[in-house]
Amino acid sequence: MIGTVQRILRPKSVDELLSTLAELQGPRHLLAGGTDILVKAKDGKVAPGTWIDVWPLDELRGVTAHDDRIDLGANVTMTDVERSPLLRAEARALWDACYEAGAVQIRNRATLGGNVANASPAGDSIPALYSLGATVHLRSVRGERAVPIEALFTGPGKTVIAPDEAIVRLSLPRVRGAVGAFLRLGQRKAQAISKVSAAATATLGADLTVEAARVALGAVAPTVVRAPEVERLLAGRALEPGLMAEAGELAASGVTPITDVRSTKVYRREMVAVVVRRALASLVDRRRG
């Protein structure tokens, strides 16, 4: 790893961070919790360059509720999410994802901004953020732009974030009465990369009729993906076991996973059906209270 670090900078404010990014030439790497990038560096997958430590920047922390949205600073950790009653109540898919991720030590350091910027199709927070309709806010000295999370990723480890931009916050629309769930399947219960994951967020009527739903899948494509055909199937129908099973099978038929060291494409496809069905069943349980 040492060979990847040419120098380390520690800006004292977001403005200084953005100025630094604008002035730098060559590779630069933002370091927050370090749970993703330090592993990549150890494996020789990080180009030598300037490292910028953003962990001390309190401007990038905090969970703030507004009338129409919830803002989460880029340095909000998975533990911060887990400890938030607001997010447990209104962004349950994200709460589940952070609760299930890694071990306590990882969750204490892993940040939402870092997990998103890492752009892994197996990143646990990303399907949850898809299901919640999150927006990623990028800032540079040129200004700030808001990117829907589904438009952020271009491939494994690749995003539309420019070299002089940094993620400063994520925002989630507040949807009254929405329920959510996230499920993952890994080699072990903790400290394992997901073989497949699913997140669902929906508003359900008193008779469990789906008024609106967003379903997202992880680790089955080059990026996290939505399942629009499943969402159309569910719309206007009551969630009952037969429909949930049908939705799972439809989700499985719509993905083209790969075989790698963690799993086979056949197993992943079969498990998509299982985790989608179980995620939808969790929505029913949570709607019933």
N, C-alpha and C positions, 0 to 999 in steps of 0.2 A: 504493500500500500504506500509506503513512504515515497516511492518513485512517482506517484501520481500527484503529490503535493509540491508545487513550486513555491507557494506562499499562502498564508491564511490571513484573511482580512476580517475584522470584526466591526462593522458599522454600528454607530450608536443610535441611529434612527432610520426609519424607512426612507426618508428623503436622502440620507447619506448612502443607503443601500442602492437606491435607484441611480444616483449620480455615479456611484462606483461601477454599476453595471453598464452605464452609458459610456464610461471612459475606458473600460477594459478592452484589451485585444486578446484574441485567442480563447481557448476553453476556460469556462468558469463554472463552478459547481456550488450551488446553494446547499448549506448544511444546516439542517434543523435538528431533528432527533437523531438522525444518522442510522436508523434501523434498516434502511434500504441501501443507501449509497455506500455506507462503509462495507457492507457485504460485497457489493459490486467492486469496490476498490480492492478489497482483499483478493478477489478473484481475477484481478487485472482487467476489469471491464470499464474502467474509468480513465479517460484520457488525461495525461498530465496537464495541470493547469492551476488556476487560482481558485482556492476554496474560500467561500464567504460564509461565515458563521452567523446565521440569523436567529439562532435559539434564544439569545438574550433579549430580543426585541419584543417588549411587552405590547407594543402597538399592534402586533399581529396575534394577540391573544383575545379571549373573551367570546362569550355567547350572548348575543343581544337580540331581544324580542322587539319587533315592530308590529304595527297593526296588520301588515300584509305579508311579512316575511320574518325569518330568523337569520341573522348574520352570524357566521362563525369565522373567527380569525384564522389565518393560515397556520398559525402555531398552536391552535387548539389541539390537544392530544386526545388519543382514544380514551384515556382515563377521564379527561375532562368531559367527554361526551357521556361516558358511563355514569358519571356522578351528577349529570344534569337532569332533574325532574322534568324540565320543559322538553328536552329532546326525547326522553323516554315516553312522554305523553304524546308529542306531536310529530316526532320523526323516528318512530319505533324501528324501522328497518335499519337506519343508521345506528341507533343505540344497540340493536342486536349485533350488527357487524362489528362494532367496536368491542362489545362485551366478549365476542367469540374470538377476536384476533389475538394471536400469540399468547404470551404469558404476561403477568403483571408488569415485569420489568420492561417488556416491549411496549405495552400499552402506555406506560408512564412517559415514554420518549417519542413514540411514533405520532407524527402530526398528520392532520387531514391534508394540509397543503403538500407535505412530502409524499404521502401515499398517492395523491392525485398526480403530482408531477412525475412520480416514478413510472406511471402509465403502464403498469402491469395488468394484463387482462385477468389475472388472478388476484388483484388487489381487493381486499375485502370491503373497503368503504365505497368503492366505485359503483358496484351494482346498486347498493343502497341509495347512493346519491342520484343515480339514473332514475330509480323508482320514485324519488322525491322531487324530480324536476329541478335539480340544483343548477345554479349559475355560478361560474367561476369568474372572479374579478381579477384581471391582470393589470398591473400598473407599471409604467416606465416614466422617464422624464417627459415623454411625449404625451402623457395622459393616461387615462384609465379606460379599459374596455371590458364589457361583460360578454362572456362566451358561455352559451348553454353547454353543459358538461358533455352532452353527446357529440358536440362539434369540436371538442378539445383534442381528441385522440386521433392519430393518423395511422397507428400501428403499434406493435409491442415496443414499449419504451419511447414512443415518439408522440409529440404533441405539437400544437400550433403556437406554443409559447415562444416568443422571440428571444434572442440572446440577452436583450436589455430589459426584459420584462420579468416580473416576479408575481406569483400568486399572493394577493394580500388578504382576500377573504372569499368565502363561499356563502351563497344565500339560498335559502329554502323557502318556497312559498308556503304560507300558512293555509291549510285546507281544513276547514272545520269538519270534525267528525271522521277524518281519515284514520285508517288503521294500517299498520305495516308489519312486515316480517322479513327476516333474512335468514337463510340457511346455507350452510357450507358443508362440504364433504372433504375430509383430508385423511392422510395416513394415520394421524393421531388426533385426539380431541384438541390439543393445543400445540403451538409452535410447529405447525406444518402448513405449507402452502396449499391452498384449496385445489382439489382436483376438479371440482365443479361447484358453483354457487348460484343461488337465485335470490332475488329480492322482489317483493311485491308491496305496493302501496295502493289502497283503494278506499273509496267511500262506498259504504253499504247502507241500503235502506233497512228499515225495521224488519222486513221479511228476507233480509240478506241479499236483496237484489243489488247487483253491481251498478252503481251510478257512474263511476269512472274508475279506471285501473291502469296502473303502469307496472309492467313486469320486465325485469332485466336479468341477464344471465352472465356469469363470469367464468373464465377459464375454458371457454368452448369456441373461441374465435380469436383473431388477432387483437381485438379490443373487446371490452365489455359490450354487449349488444342488448337492445330492446327486443321484445317478442310481440310485435304489433298484431300478428295473427291471433295470438292468445288473448290480447286485450280486446280485439273485436269479437272473439268468441264469447267472452265473459259479459260484454256490455249488455245491460238490460235483463240479465238472467240471474236467477237466484243461485247462490253458491251451495251446491249440494254434492254429495260424493261422486256421482256420475259425471257431473260437469267438471269437477276438479281433476278427476282422472283423465277425462278427455283433454283438458287443457294441458296436463302434463305430457301426454303423448304428442299433442300438437307441437308443443315447445321442443320436444326431442327431435321431431321430424324436421324442424326448421334450422338445426345447427349442424355445423361441419367441424367437430373438434378434431384434434390431432392426437397421435400417439407420441408420448414422450416418456421421460424417466419416471414421472409420477403416476401415469395411468395410460390406458389404451383408449382409442377413440370410441370403440364399441362400448366399453364400460361407461365412459363419460356420457355418451348419448343416452344410455339406459338410465343413468342416474339423474339426468336432467328431468326426466319424467317424474322421478321420485321427489326431488327437492322442490319442484314447482308445485306438485300436488300437496306436499306437506306445508309449503309456505302459504298456499291458499287456505288450507285447513286452519292454520294459525290465525289467519285473518278472521275466520268465522268465530273461533274461540275468543279472540280479543274483542270482537264486536258484541258478542253475547255478555262479555264482561266477567 
